[in-house]
């Protein structure tokens, strides 16, 4: 039988957005979703301006990953 800590570690490593959806407060999750939406809808020149405000998304350089993260977080919150 798996221990609680083993399951928690797996959840953090394999499904970080699901973990965030379950254990982080709703205000932080809403802010995260808003930032993801803002980044994903921005044009390339707007993303250059947003790099200072949202450095984590600029660092990733892959909108597909950010979109997957957004979907995972939304699924966890439903």
mmCIF file of the N, C-alpha and C atoms, coordinates in Angstrom:
data_MODEL
# 
_entry.id   MODEL 
# 
loop_
_atom_site.group_PDB 
_atom_site.id 
_atom_site.type_symbol 
_atom_site.label_atom_id 
_atom_site.label_alt_id 
_atom_site.label_comp_id 
_atom_site.label_asym_id 
_atom_site.label_entity_id 
_atom_site.label_seq_id 
_atom_site.pdbx_PDB_ins_code 
_atom_site.Cartn_x 
_atom_site.Cartn_y 
_atom_site.Cartn_z 
_atom_site.occupancy 
_atom_site.B_iso_or_equiv 
_atom_site.pdbx_formal_charge 
_atom_site.auth_seq_id 
_atom_site.auth_comp_id 
_atom_site.auth_asym_id 
_atom_site.auth_atom_id 
_atom_site.pdbx_PDB_model_num 
ATOM 1   N N  . UNK A 1 1  ? 0.839   -1.184 0.000   1.00 0.00 ? 1  UNK A N  1 
ATOM 2   C CA . UNK A 1 1  ? 0.000   0.000  0.000   1.00 0.00 ? 1  UNK A CA 1 
ATOM 3   C C  . UNK A 1 1  ? 0.882   1.244  0.000   1.00 0.00 ? 1  UNK A C  1 
ATOM 4   N N  . UNK A 1 2  ? 0.497   2.216  -0.807  1.00 0.00 ? 2  UNK A N  1 
ATOM 5   C CA . UNK A 1 2  ? 1.270   3.444  -0.909  1.00 0.00 ? 2  UNK A CA 1 
ATOM 6   C C  . UNK A 1 2  ? 0.949   4.370  0.255   1.00 0.00 ? 2  UNK A C  1 
ATOM 7   N N  . UNK A 1 3  ? 1.985   5.036  0.724   1.00 0.00 ? 3  UNK A N  1 
ATOM 8   C CA . UNK A 1 3  ? 1.772   5.980  1.812   1.00 0.00 ? 3  UNK A CA 1 
ATOM 9   C C  . UNK A 1 3  ? 1.261   7.310  1.254   1.00 0.00 ? 3  UNK A C  1 
ATOM 10  N N  . UNK A 1 4  ? 0.716   8.094  2.126   1.00 0.00 ? 4  UNK A N  1 
ATOM 11  C CA . UNK A 1 4  ? 0.212   9.410  1.741   1.00 0.00 ? 4  UNK A CA 1 
ATOM 12  C C  . UNK A 1 4  ? 1.319   10.265 1.142   1.00 0.00 ? 4  UNK A C  1 
ATOM 13  N N  . UNK A 1 5  ? 2.509   10.218 1.732   1.00 0.00 ? 5  UNK A N  1 
ATOM 14  C CA . UNK A 1 5  ? 3.620   11.040 1.260   1.00 0.00 ? 5  UNK A CA 1 
ATOM 15  C C  . UNK A 1 5  ? 4.109   10.588 -0.107  1.00 0.00 ? 5  UNK A C  1 
ATOM 16  N N  . UNK A 1 6  ? 4.063   9.294  -0.384  1.00 0.00 ? 6  UNK A N  1 
ATOM 17  C CA . UNK A 1 6  ? 4.438   8.781  -1.699  1.00 0.00 ? 6  UNK A CA 1 
ATOM 18  C C  . UNK A 1 6  ? 3.463   9.300  -2.763  1.00 0.00 ? 6  UNK A C  1 
ATOM 19  N N  . UNK A 1 7  ? 2.196   9.267  -2.460  1.00 0.00 ? 7  UNK A N  1 
ATOM 20  C CA . UNK A 1 7  ? 1.176   9.768  -3.393  1.00 0.00 ? 7  UNK A CA 1 
ATOM 21  C C  . UNK A 1 7  ? 1.351   11.271 -3.594  1.00 0.00 ? 7  UNK A C  1 
ATOM 22  N N  . UNK A 1 8  ? 1.606   12.005 -2.525  1.00 0.00 ? 8  UNK A N  1 
ATOM 23  C CA . UNK A 1 8  ? 1.800   13.448 -2.614  1.00 0.00 ? 8  UNK A CA 1 
ATOM 24  C C  . UNK A 1 8  ? 3.032   13.786 -3.452  1.00 0.00 ? 8  UNK A C  1 
ATOM 25  N N  . UNK A 1 9  ? 4.124   13.066 -3.260  1.00 0.00 ? 9  UNK A N  1 
ATOM 26  C CA . UNK A 1 9  ? 5.331   13.288 -4.068  1.00 0.00 ? 9  UNK A CA 1 
ATOM 27  C C  . UNK A 1 9  ? 5.069   13.004 -5.537  1.00 0.00 ? 9  UNK A C  1 
ATOM 28  N N  . UNK A 1 10 ? 4.360   11.919 -5.840  1.00 0.00 ? 10 UNK A N  1 
ATOM 29  C CA . UNK A 1 10 ? 4.024   11.603 -7.226  1.00 0.00 ? 10 UNK A CA 1 
ATOM 30  C C  . UNK A 1 10 ? 3.159   12.690 -7.848  1.00 0.00 ? 10 UNK A C  1 
ATOM 31  N N  . UNK A 1 11 ? 2.208   13.186 -7.093  1.00 0.00 ? 11 UNK A N  1 
ATOM 32  C CA . UNK A 1 11 ? 1.314   14.223 -7.587  1.00 0.00 ? 11 UNK A CA 1 
ATOM 33  C C  . UNK A 1 11 ? 2.088   15.503 -7.884  1.00 0.00 ? 11 UNK A C  1 
ATOM 34  N N  . UNK A 1 12 ? 3.028   15.853 -7.016  1.00 0.00 ? 12 UNK A N  1 
ATOM 35  C CA . UNK A 1 12 ? 3.822   17.058 -7.228  1.00 0.00 ? 12 UNK A CA 1 
ATOM 36  C C  . UNK A 1 12 ? 4.709   16.929 -8.458  1.00 0.00 ? 12 UNK A C  1 
ATOM 37  N N  . UNK A 1 13 ? 5.274   15.772 -8.695  1.00 0.00 ? 13 UNK A N  1 
ATOM 38  C CA . UNK A 1 13 ? 6.208   15.592 -9.804  1.00 0.00 ? 13 UNK A CA 1 
ATOM 39  C C  . UNK A 1 13 ? 5.504   15.338 -11.129 1.00 0.00 ? 13 UNK A C  1 
ATOM 40  N N  . UNK A 1 14 ? 4.428   14.577 -11.122 1.00 0.00 ? 14 UNK A N  1 
ATOM 41  C CA . UNK A 1 14 ? 3.778   14.170 -12.363 1.00 0.00 ? 14 UNK A CA 1 
ATOM 42  C C  . UNK A 1 14 ? 2.644   15.094 -12.787 1.00 0.00 ? 14 UNK A C  1 
ATOM 43  N N  . UNK A 1 15 ? 1.950   15.668 -11.845 1.00 0.00 ? 15 UNK A N  1 
ATOM 44  C CA . UNK A 1 15 ? 0.799   16.532 -12.139 1.00 0.00 ? 15 UNK A CA 1 
ATOM 45  C C  . UNK A 1 15 ? 0.867   17.800 -11.300 1.00 0.00 ? 15 UNK A C  1 
ATOM 46  N N  . UNK A 1 16 ? 1.843   18.669 -11.566 1.00 0.00 ? 16 UNK A N  1 
ATOM 47  C CA . UNK A 1 16 ? 1.983   19.839 -10.684 1.00 0.00 ? 16 UNK A CA 1 
ATOM 48  C C  . UNK A 1 16 ? 0.776   20.775 -10.712 1.00 0.00 ? 16 UNK A C  1 
ATOM 49  N N  . UNK A 1 17 ? 0.102   20.908 -11.855 1.00 0.00 ? 17 UNK A N  1 
ATOM 50  C CA . UNK A 1 17 ? -1.045  21.807 -11.906 1.00 0.00 ? 17 UNK A CA 1 
ATOM 51  C C  . UNK A 1 17 ? -2.246  21.198 -11.189 1.00 0.00 ? 17 UNK A C  1 
ATOM 52  N N  . UNK A 1 18 ? -2.361  19.900 -11.229 1.00 0.00 ? 18 UNK A N  1 
ATOM 53  C CA . UNK A 1 18 ? -3.430  19.232 -10.471 1.00 0.00 ? 18 UNK A CA 1 
ATOM 54  C C  . UNK A 1 18 ? -3.182  19.413 -8.977  1.00 0.00 ? 18 UNK A C  1 
ATOM 55  N N  . UNK A 1 19 ? -1.928  19.274 -8.584  1.00 0.00 ? 19 UNK A N  1 
ATOM 56  C CA . UNK A 1 19 ? -1.554  19.482 -7.177  1.00 0.00 ? 19 UNK A CA 1 
ATOM 57  C C  . UNK A 1 19 ? -1.891  20.909 -6.766  1.00 0.00 ? 19 UNK A C  1 
ATOM 58  N N  . UNK A 1 20 ? -1.540  21.863 -7.618  1.00 0.00 ? 20 UNK A N  1 
ATOM 59  C CA . UNK A 1 20 ? -1.841  23.264 -7.311  1.00 0.00 ? 20 UNK A CA 1 
ATOM 60  C C  . UNK A 1 20 ? -3.346  23.475 -7.189  1.00 0.00 ? 20 UNK A C  1 
ATOM 61  N N  . UNK A 1 21 ? -4.109  22.872 -8.081  1.00 0.00 ? 21 UNK A N  1 
ATOM 62  C CA . UNK A 1 21 ? -5.553  23.037 -8.037  1.00 0.00 ? 21 UNK A CA 1 
ATOM 63  C C  . UNK A 1 21 ? -6.178  22.524 -6.755  1.00 0.00 ? 21 UNK A C  1 
ATOM 64  N N  . UNK A 1 22 ? -5.601  21.461 -6.201  1.00 0.00 ? 22 UNK A N  1 
ATOM 65  C CA . UNK A 1 22 ? -6.164  20.865 -4.988  1.00 0.00 ? 22 UNK A CA 1 
ATOM 66  C C  . UNK A 1 22 ? -5.704  21.548 -3.705  1.00 0.00 ? 22 UNK A C  1 
ATOM 67  N N  . UNK A 1 23 ? -4.479  22.053 -3.681  1.00 0.00 ? 23 UNK A N  1 
ATOM 68  C CA . UNK A 1 23 ? -3.908  22.493 -2.410  1.00 0.00 ? 23 UNK A CA 1 
ATOM 69  C C  . UNK A 1 23 ? -3.650  23.991 -2.286  1.00 0.00 ? 23 UNK A C  1 
ATOM 70  N N  . UNK A 1 24 ? -3.810  24.747 -3.352  1.00 0.00 ? 24 UNK A N  1 
ATOM 71  C CA . UNK A 1 24 ? -3.572  26.191 -3.298  1.00 0.00 ? 24 UNK A CA 1 
ATOM 72  C C  . UNK A 1 24 ? -4.923  26.908 -3.294  1.00 0.00 ? 24 UNK A C  1 
ATOM 73  N N  . UNK A 1 25 ? -4.970  28.052 -2.644  1.00 0.00 ? 25 UNK A N  1 
ATOM 74  C CA . UNK A 1 25 ? -6.247  28.767 -2.510  1.00 0.00 ? 25 UNK A CA 1 
ATOM 75  C C  . UNK A 1 25 ? -6.771  29.227 -3.871  1.00 0.00 ? 25 UNK A C  1 
ATOM 76  N N  . UNK A 1 26 ? -8.066  29.461 -3.937  1.00 0.00 ? 26 UNK A N  1 
ATOM 77  C CA . UNK A 1 26 ? -8.750  29.755 -5.190  1.00 0.00 ? 26 UNK A CA 1 
ATOM 78  C C  . UNK A 1 26 ? -8.296  31.094 -5.783  1.00 0.00 ? 26 UNK A C  1 
ATOM 79  N N  . UNK A 1 27 ? -7.979  32.078 -4.949  1.00 0.00 ? 27 UNK A N  1 
ATOM 80  C CA . UNK A 1 27 ? -7.543  33.375 -5.469  1.00 0.00 ? 27 UNK A CA 1 
ATOM 81  C C  . UNK A 1 27 ? -6.238  33.239 -6.253  1.00 0.00 ? 27 UNK A C  1 
ATOM 82  N N  . UNK A 1 28 ? -5.316  32.445 -5.744  1.00 0.00 ? 28 UNK A N  1 
ATOM 83  C CA . UNK A 1 28 ? -4.047  32.218 -6.441  1.00 0.00 ? 28 UNK A CA 1 
ATOM 84  C C  . UNK A 1 28 ? -4.272  31.466 -7.740  1.00 0.00 ? 28 UNK A C  1 
ATOM 85  N N  . UNK A 1 29 ? -5.163  30.486 -7.724  1.00 0.00 ? 29 UNK A N  1 
ATOM 86  C CA . UNK A 1 29 ? -5.457  29.744 -8.943  1.00 0.00 ? 29 UNK A CA 1 
ATOM 87  C C  . UNK A 1 29 ? -6.117  30.620 -9.998  1.00 0.00 ? 29 UNK A C  1 
ATOM 88  N N  . UNK A 1 30 ? -7.018  31.502 -9.591  1.00 0.00 ? 30 UNK A N  1 
ATOM 89  C CA . UNK A 1 30 ? -7.666  32.413 -10.532 1.00 0.00 ? 30 UNK A CA 1 
ATOM 90  C C  . UNK A 1 30 ? -6.639  33.372 -11.125 1.00 0.00 ? 30 UNK A C  1 
ATOM 91  N N  . UNK A 1 31 ? -5.742  33.884 -10.291 1.00 0.00 ? 31 UNK A N  1 
ATOM 92  C CA . UNK A 1 31 ? -4.689  34.764 -10.791 1.00 0.00 ? 31 UNK A CA 1 
ATOM 93  C C  . UNK A 1 31 ? -3.776  34.036 -11.777 1.00 0.00 ? 31 UNK A C  1 
ATOM 94  N N  . UNK A 1 32 ? -3.454  32.796 -11.473 1.00 0.00 ? 32 UNK A N  1 
ATOM 95  C CA . UNK A 1 32 ? -2.628  31.983 -12.369 1.00 0.00 ? 32 UNK A CA 1 
ATOM 96  C C  . UNK A 1 32 ? -3.324  31.766 -13.708 1.00 0.00 ? 32 UNK A C  1 
ATOM 97  N N  . UNK A 1 33 ? -4.602  31.440 -13.675 1.00 0.00 ? 33 UNK A N  1 
ATOM 98  C CA . UNK A 1 33 ? -5.363  31.245 -14.907 1.00 0.00 ? 33 UNK A CA 1 
ATOM 99  C C  . UNK A 1 33 ? -5.462  32.529 -15.725 1.00 0.00 ? 33 UNK A C  1 
ATOM 100 N N  . UNK A 1 34 ? -5.650  33.658 -15.045 1.00 0.00 ? 34 UNK A N  1 
ATOM 101 C CA . UNK A 1 34 ? -5.697  34.942 -15.745 1.00 0.00 ? 34 UNK A CA 1 
ATOM 102 C C  . UNK A 1 34 ? -4.362  35.252 -16.423 1.00 0.00 ? 34 UNK A C  1 
ATOM 103 N N  . UNK A 1 35 ? -3.265  34.978 -15.716 1.00 0.00 ? 35 UNK A N  1 
ATOM 104 C CA . UNK A 1 35 ? -1.949  35.212 -16.303 1.00 0.00 ? 35 UNK A CA 1 
ATOM 105 C C  . UNK A 1 35 ? -1.702  34.293 -17.500 1.00 0.00 ? 35 UNK A C  1 
ATOM 106 N N  . UNK A 1 36 ? -2.130  33.045 -17.392 1.00 0.00 ? 36 UNK A N  1 
ATOM 107 C CA . UNK A 1 36 ? -1.984  32.120 -18.515 1.00 0.00 ? 36 UNK A CA 1 
ATOM 108 C C  . UNK A 1 36 ? -2.799  32.594 -19.715 1.00 0.00 ? 36 UNK A C  1 
ATOM 109 N N  . UNK A 1 37 ? -4.021  33.025 -19.468 1.00 0.00 ? 37 UNK A N  1 
ATOM 110 C CA . UNK A 1 37 ? -4.878  33.528 -20.544 1.00 0.00 ? 37 UNK A CA 1 
ATOM 111 C C  . UNK A 1 37 ? -4.259  34.760 -21.184 1.00 0.00 ? 37 UNK A C  1 
ATOM 112 N N  . UNK A 1 38 ? -3.744  35.658 -20.354 1.00 0.00 ? 38 UNK A N  1 
ATOM 113 C CA . UNK A 1 38 ? -3.116  36.875 -20.864 1.00 0.00 ? 38 UNK A CA 1 
ATOM 114 C C  . UNK A 1 38 ? -1.910  36.531 -21.743 1.00 0.00 ? 38 UNK A C  1 
ATOM 115 N N  . UNK A 1 39 ? -1.090  35.579 -21.313 1.00 0.00 ? 39 UNK A N  1 
ATOM 116 C CA . UNK A 1 39 ? 0.088   35.201 -22.082 1.00 0.00 ? 39 UNK A CA 1 
ATOM 117 C C  . UNK A 1 39 ? -0.297  34.504 -23.389 1.00 0.00 ? 39 UNK A C  1 
ATOM 118 N N  . UNK A 1 40 ? -1.254  33.583 -23.306 1.00 0.00 ? 40 UNK A N  1 
ATOM 119 C CA . UNK A 1 40 ? -1.620  32.797 -24.489 1.00 0.00 ? 40 UNK A CA 1 
ATOM 120 C C  . UNK A 1 40 ? -2.337  33.618 -25.558 1.00 0.00 ? 40 UNK A C  1 
ATOM 121 N N  . UNK A 1 41 ? -3.015  34.676 -25.169 1.00 0.00 ? 41 UNK A N  1 
ATOM 122 C CA . UNK A 1 41 ? -3.725  35.495 -26.150 1.00 0.00 ? 41 UNK A CA 1 
ATOM 123 C C  . UNK A 1 41 ? -2.874  36.642 -26.684 1.00 0.00 ? 41 UNK A C  1 
ATOM 124 N N  . UNK A 1 42 ? -1.693  36.844 -26.129 1.00 0.00 ? 42 UNK A N  1 
ATOM 125 C CA . UNK A 1 42 ? -0.828  37.949 -26.548 1.00 0.00 ? 42 UNK A CA 1 
ATOM 126 C C  . UNK A 1 42 ? -0.121  37.621 -27.857 1.00 0.00 ? 42 UNK A C  1 
ATOM 127 N N  . UNK A 1 43 ? 0.076   38.643 -28.657 1.00 0.00 ? 43 UNK A N  1 
ATOM 128 C CA . UNK A 1 43 ? 0.881   38.525 -29.875 1.00 0.00 ? 43 UNK A CA 1 
ATOM 129 C C  . UNK A 1 43 ? 2.351   38.517 -29.483 1.00 0.00 ? 43 UNK A C  1 
ATOM 130 N N  . UNK A 1 44 ? 3.225   38.198 -30.437 1.00 0.00 ? 44 UNK A N  1 
ATOM 131 C CA . UNK A 1 44 ? 4.651   38.063 -30.120 1.00 0.00 ? 44 UNK A CA 1 
ATOM 132 C C  . UNK A 1 44 ? 5.241   39.353 -29.568 1.00 0.00 ? 44 UNK A C  1 
ATOM 133 N N  . UNK A 1 45 ? 4.822   40.498 -30.093 1.00 0.00 ? 45 UNK A N  1 
ATOM 134 C CA . UNK A 1 45 ? 5.373   41.770 -29.627 1.00 0.00 ? 45 UNK A CA 1 
ATOM 135 C C  . UNK A 1 45 ? 4.840   42.126 -28.236 1.00 0.00 ? 45 UNK A C  1 
ATOM 136 N N  . UNK A 1 46 ? 3.614   41.669 -27.926 1.00 0.00 ? 46 UNK A N  1 
ATOM 137 C CA . UNK A 1 46 ? 3.072   41.882 -26.582 1.00 0.00 ? 46 UNK A CA 1 
ATOM 138 C C  . UNK A 1 46 ? 3.784   40.993 -25.567 1.00 0.00 ? 46 UNK A C  1 
ATOM 139 N N  . UNK A 1 47 ? 4.184   39.799 -26.007 1.00 0.00 ? 47 UNK A N  1 
ATOM 140 C CA . UNK A 1 47 ? 4.910   38.889 -25.113 1.00 0.00 ? 47 UNK A CA 1 
ATOM 141 C C  . UNK A 1 47 ? 6.258   39.461 -24.725 1.00 0.00 ? 47 UNK A C  1 
ATOM 142 N N  . UNK A 1 48 ? 6.880   40.200 -25.631 1.00 0.00 ? 48 UNK A N  1 
ATOM 143 C CA . UNK A 1 48 ? 8.149   40.858 -25.304 1.00 0.00 ? 48 UNK A CA 1 
ATOM 144 C C  . UNK A 1 48 ? 7.930   41.852 -24.164 1.00 0.00 ? 48 UNK A C  1 
ATOM 145 N N  . UNK A 1 49 ? 6.815   42.565 -24.198 1.00 0.00 ? 49 UNK A N  1 
ATOM 146 C CA . UNK A 1 49 ? 6.501   43.517 -23.138 1.00 0.00 ? 49 UNK A CA 1 
ATOM 147 C C  . UNK A 1 49 ? 6.096   42.824 -21.836 1.00 0.00 ? 49 UNK A C  1 
ATOM 148 N N  . UNK A 1 50 ? 5.506   41.630 -21.949 1.00 0.00 ? 50 UNK A N  1 
ATOM 149 C CA . UNK A 1 50 ? 5.054   40.897 -20.757 1.00 0.00 ? 50 UNK A CA 1 
ATOM 150 C C  . UNK A 1 50 ? 6.166   40.083 -20.085 1.00 0.00 ? 50 UNK A C  1 
ATOM 151 N N  . UNK A 1 51 ? 7.336   39.987 -20.725 1.00 0.00 ? 51 UNK A N  1 
ATOM 152 C CA . UNK A 1 51 ? 8.410   39.152 -20.167 1.00 0.00 ? 51 UNK A CA 1 
ATOM 153 C C  . UNK A 1 51 ? 8.807   39.564 -18.757 1.00 0.00 ? 51 UNK A C  1 
ATOM 154 N N  . UNK A 1 52 ? 8.770   40.864 -18.453 1.00 0.00 ? 52 UNK A N  1 
ATOM 155 C CA . UNK A 1 52 ? 9.119   41.319 -17.102 1.00 0.00 ? 52 UNK A CA 1 
ATOM 156 C C  . UNK A 1 52 ? 8.039   40.974 -16.091 1.00 0.00 ? 52 UNK A C  1 
ATOM 157 N N  . UNK A 1 53 ? 6.785   41.017 -16.534 1.00 0.00 ? 53 UNK A N  1 
ATOM 158 C CA . UNK A 1 53 ? 5.657   40.738 -15.640 1.00 0.00 ? 53 UNK A CA 1 
ATOM 159 C C  . UNK A 1 53 ? 5.442   39.235 -15.441 1.00 0.00 ? 53 UNK A C  1 
ATOM 160 N N  . UNK A 1 54 ? 5.678   38.436 -16.486 1.00 0.00 ? 54 UNK A N  1 
ATOM 161 C CA . UNK A 1 54 ? 5.454   36.988 -16.441 1.00 0.00 ? 54 UNK A CA 1 
ATOM 162 C C  . UNK A 1 54 ? 6.713   36.237 -16.903 1.00 0.00 ? 54 UNK A C  1 
ATOM 163 N N  . UNK A 1 55 ? 7.796   36.321 -16.128 1.00 0.00 ? 55 UNK A N  1 
ATOM 164 C CA . UNK A 1 55 ? 9.056   35.703 -16.579 1.00 0.00 ? 55 UNK A CA 1 
ATOM 165 C C  . UNK A 1 55 ? 8.997   34.181 -16.660 1.00 0.00 ? 55 UNK A C  1 
ATOM 166 N N  . UNK A 1 56 ? 8.118   33.558 -15.876 1.00 0.00 ? 56 UNK A N  1 
ATOM 167 C CA . UNK A 1 56 ? 8.039   32.097 -15.908 1.00 0.00 ? 56 UNK A CA 1 
ATOM 168 C C  . UNK A 1 56 ? 7.534   31.587 -17.249 1.00 0.00 ? 56 UNK A C  1 
ATOM 169 N N  . UNK A 1 57 ? 6.635   32.313 -17.879 1.00 0.00 ? 57 UNK A N  1 
ATOM 170 C CA . UNK A 1 57 ? 6.128   31.909 -19.188 1.00 0.00 ? 57 UNK A CA 1 
ATOM 171 C C  . UNK A 1 57 ? 7.137   32.226 -20.291 1.00 0.00 ? 57 UNK A C  1 
ATOM 172 N N  . UNK A 1 58 ? 7.821   33.354 -20.165 1.00 0.00 ? 58 UNK A N  1 
ATOM 173 C CA . UNK A 1 58 ? 8.851   33.699 -21.143 1.00 0.00 ? 58 UNK A CA 1 
ATOM 174 C C  . UNK A 1 58 ? 9.985   32.683 -21.097 1.00 0.00 ? 58 UNK A C  1 
ATOM 175 N N  . UNK A 1 59 ? 10.298  32.192 -19.915 1.00 0.00 ? 59 UNK A N  1 
ATOM 176 C CA . UNK A 1 59 ? 11.365  31.208 -19.747 1.00 0.00 ? 59 UNK A CA 1 
ATOM 177 C C  . UNK A 1 59 ? 11.021  29.893 -20.437 1.00 0.00 ? 59 UNK A C  1 
ATOM 178 N N  . UNK A 1 60 ? 9.761   29.504 -20.398 1.00 0.00 ? 60 UNK A N  1 
ATOM 179 C CA . UNK A 1 60 ? 9.341   28.231 -20.995 1.00 0.00 ? 60 UNK A CA 1 
ATOM 180 C C  . UNK A 1 60 ? 9.470   28.224 -22.513 1.00 0.00 ? 60 UNK A C  1 
ATOM 181 N N  . UNK A 1 61 ? 9.166   29.348 -23.144 1.00 0.00 ? 61 UNK A N  1 
ATOM 182 C CA . UNK A 1 61 ? 9.253   29.484 -24.601 1.00 0.00 ? 61 UNK A CA 1 
ATOM 183 C C  . UNK A 1 61 ? 8.441   28.445 -25.361 1.00 0.00 ? 61 UNK A C  1 
ATOM 184 N N  . UNK A 1 62 ? 7.363   27.940 -24.756 1.00 0.00 ? 62 UNK A N  1 
ATOM 185 C CA . UNK A 1 62 ? 6.523   26.949 -25.424 1.00 0.00 ? 62 UNK A CA 1 
ATOM 186 C C  . UNK A 1 62 ? 5.071   27.146 -24.992 1.00 0.00 ? 62 UNK A C  1 
ATOM 187 N N  . UNK A 1 63 ? 4.290   27.745 -25.848 1.00 0.00 ? 63 UNK A N  1 
ATOM 188 C CA . UNK A 1 63 ? 2.893   28.025 -25.513 1.00 0.00 ? 63 UNK A CA 1 
ATOM 189 C C  . UNK A 1 63 ? 2.065   26.753 -25.386 1.00 0.00 ? 63 UNK A C  1 
ATOM 190 N N  . UNK A 1 64 ? 2.486   25.677 -26.050 1.00 0.00 ? 64 UNK A N  1 
ATOM 191 C CA . UNK A 1 64 ? 1.776   24.408 -25.937 1.00 0.00 ? 64 UNK A CA 1 
ATOM 192 C C  . UNK A 1 64 ? 1.819   23.859 -24.526 1.00 0.00 ? 64 UNK A C  1 
ATOM 193 N N  . UNK A 1 65 ? 2.964   23.991 -23.875 1.00 0.00 ? 65 UNK A N  1 
ATOM 194 C CA . UNK A 1 65 ? 3.105   23.533 -22.488 1.00 0.00 ? 65 UNK A CA 1 
ATOM 195 C C  . UNK A 1 65 ? 2.236   24.381 -21.566 1.00 0.00 ? 65 UNK A C  1 
ATOM 196 N N  . UNK A 1 66 ? 2.239   25.680 -21.797 1.00 0.00 ? 66 UNK A N  1 
ATOM 197 C CA . UNK A 1 66 ? 1.421   26.576 -20.971 1.00 0.00 ? 66 UNK A CA 1 
ATOM 198 C C  . UNK A 1 66 ? -0.061  26.268 -21.163 1.00 0.00 ? 66 UNK A C  1 
ATOM 199 N N  . UNK A 1 67 ? -0.464  25.979 -22.377 1.00 0.00 ? 67 UNK A N  1 
ATOM 200 C CA . UNK A 1 67 ? -1.856  25.614 -22.647 1.00 0.00 ? 67 UNK A CA 1 
ATOM 201 C C  . UNK A 1 67 ? -2.217  24.301 -21.942 1.00 0.00 ? 67 UNK A C  1 
ATOM 202 N N  . UNK A 1 68 ? -1.321  23.326 -21.971 1.00 0.00 ? 68 UNK A N  1 
ATOM 203 C CA . UNK A 1 68 ? -1.553  22.068 -21.249 1.00 0.00 ? 68 UNK A CA 1 
ATOM 204 C C  . UNK A 1 68 ? -1.662  22.308 -19.749 1.00 0.00 ? 68 UNK A C  1 
ATOM 205 N N  . UNK A 1 69 ? -0.813  23.176 -19.219 1.00 0.00 ? 69 UNK A N  1 
ATOM 206 C CA . UNK A 1 69 ? -0.873  23.506 -17.796 1.00 0.00 ? 69 UNK A CA 1 
ATOM 207 C C  . UNK A 1 69 ? -2.213  24.153 -17.453 1.00 0.00 ? 69 UNK A C  1 
ATOM 208 N N  . UNK A 1 70 ? -2.668  25.033 -18.311 1.00 0.00 ? 70 UNK A N  1 
ATOM 209 C CA . UNK A 1 70 ? -3.958  25.690 -18.088 1.00 0.00 ? 70 UNK A CA 1 
ATOM 210 C C  . UNK A 1 70 ? -5.089  24.662 -18.080 1.00 0.00 ? 70 UNK A C  1 
ATOM 211 N N  . UNK A 1 71 ? -5.068  23.740 -19.013 1.00 0.00 ? 71 UNK A N  1 
ATOM 212 C CA . UNK A 1 71 ? -6.111  22.705 -19.068 1.00 0.00 ? 71 UNK A CA 1 
ATOM 213 C C  . UNK A 1 71 ? -6.071  21.805 -17.843 1.00 0.00 ? 71 UNK A C  1 
ATOM 214 N N  . UNK A 1 72 ? -4.871  21.437 -17.396 1.00 0.00 ? 72 UNK A N  1 
ATOM 215 C CA . UNK A 1 72 ? -4.751  20.594 -16.197 1.00 0.00 ? 72 UNK A CA 1 
ATOM 216 C C  . UNK A 1 72 ? -5.289  21.316 -14.963 1.00 0.00 ? 72 UNK A C  1 
ATOM 217 N N  . UNK A 1 73 ? -4.967  22.587 -14.840 1.00 0.00 ? 73 UNK A N  1 
ATOM 218 C CA . UNK A 1 73 ? -5.455  23.352 -13.688 1.00 0.00 ? 73 UNK A CA 1 
ATOM 219 C C  . UNK A 1 73 ? -6.970  23.492 -13.728 1.00 0.00 ? 73 UNK A C  1 
ATOM 220 N N  . UNK A 1 74 ? -7.526  23.787 -14.888 1.00 0.00 ? 74 UNK A N  1 
ATOM 221 C CA . UNK A 1 74 ? -8.987  23.884 -15.012 1.00 0.00 ? 74 UNK A CA 1 
ATOM 222 C C  . UNK A 1 74 ? -9.664  22.558 -14.693 1.00 0.00 ? 74 UNK A C  1 
ATOM 223 N N  . UNK A 1 75 ? -9.076  21.461 -15.146 1.00 0.00 ? 75 UNK A N  1 
ATOM 224 C CA . UNK A 1 75 ? -9.645  20.136 -14.854 1.00 0.00 ? 75 UNK A CA 1 
ATOM 225 C C  . UNK A 1 75 ? -9.597  19.849 -13.361 1.00 0.00 ? 75 UNK A C  1 
ATOM 226 N N  . UNK A 1 76 ? -8.532  20.243 -12.700 1.00 0.00 ? 76 UNK A N  1 
ATOM 227 C CA . UNK A 1 76 ? -8.424  20.015 -11.256 1.00 0.00 ? 76 UNK A CA 1 
ATOM 228 C C  . UNK A 1 76 ? -9.433  20.836 -10.486 1.00 0.00 ? 76 UNK A C  1 
ATOM 229 N N  . UNK A 1 77 ? -9.723  22.023 -10.980 1.00 0.00 ? 77 UNK A N  1 
ATOM 230 C CA . UNK A 1 77 ? -10.669 22.895 -10.270 1.00 0.00 ? 77 UNK A CA 1 
ATOM 231 C C  . UNK A 1 77 ? -12.125 22.487 -10.514 1.00 0.00 ? 77 UNK A C  1 
ATOM 232 N N  . UNK A 1 78 ? -12.368 21.742 -11.570 1.00 0.00 ? 78 UNK A N  1 
ATOM 233 C CA . UNK A 1 78 ? -13.738 21.286 -11.825 1.00 0.00 ? 78 UNK A CA 1 
ATOM 234 C C  . UNK A 1 78 ? -13.991 20.138 -10.958 1.00 0.00 ? 78 UNK A C  1 
# 
